Amino acid sequence: STQGLLALGAGNDGVILYNWDGGMSVSLKGIIDVGKNNYVFDVEVVGDNIYVASENGITIYKVEG
């Protein structure tokens, strides 16, 4: 089954990251703070990169570990 990293765009609260085991279990991995007054509209995970589209533009974060 497929497993890996899930990312949830949380508006002004940034991006919430979860580890997914491929089944019904997820665990919190961390939160990306994108700064104040920077509303997150969309998030895409591609490999180890997280693309974040916000009101201030597009930012790419690299996930390690």
Number of C-alpha atoms within 10 A of each C-alpha: 5 7 11 13 20 19 21 16 20 16 16 17 17 21 23 16 20 18 16 17 14 12 9 6 9 16 12 12 13 12 15 15 12 18 11 9 12 17 20 22 15 16 20 15 18 10 10 12 13 20 16 23 18 20 13 12 11 12 12 13 12 11 12 6 3
